């Protein structure tokens, strides 16, 4: 049985680590087996597609890749947390 996740499909999240840090998007899918999420417009990857009815010549399609669930945070909680600069200027 997979562990319970802090995000669910349809939630707005912010990427908090990695090269995509700071990007926001809606959760499109969760993979509970390996704790990964697919976020709209984040971590776009290119996939080569075979010839088919939709792509008679074949194509290179750009779509969202997955991120580990520990690298994202709910956008509402992200906006509520205190600013780091305010704490640094007082010291």
Buried (B, 14 or more C-beta within 10 A) or exposed (E): EEEEBEBEEEBBBBBEEEEBEEBBBBBBEBEEEEBBBBBEEBBEEEEEBEEEEEEEEEBEEEEBBBBEBEBBBBBEEBEEEEEEEEEEEEE
